[in-house]
């Protein structure tokens, strides 16, 4: 069984632990562009389930269970042709007064390129949210645990349902 299949099974197994949060669950879909070394760009899309974990003073902490898909790139001098999907789990901090959004998660990938070259992958998020709409900067990298380690840095627009 592949690493991505194991991660998917682990995420599914964790869902019952989040049962009290299901009533407040929200799904976010996003799309945008990602760049890696030498500004090699491509399209990205993601989906995340964001149930509330804990309310805080002027903020909310949410679980984040999701997947990010990075399209392959042709005609580059790097090995970026494969499509890569990263399934991840983590936490998202959202301010309710000014919309600041910060997140961190850990994931496993399916596919491999010079930019995303080995598990685990760390997903960081920073941005702002206005109602259902968000503008997010995201970075995926393995923190130099496996080389090459170019990572993907993306800007996405997101809509929450």
Secondary structure, DSSP 8 states (H G I E B T S, - for coil): --HHHHHHHHHHHHGGGGGGGGGG--EEEEEEEEEEGGGEEEEEEEEEE--EEEEETTEEEEEEEEEEEE---SS-SSS--S-EEEEEEEEEEEETTT-EEEEEEEEEEES--SSS-SS-EEEEEEEEEETTEEEEEEEEE-TTSSS----EEEEEEEEE-
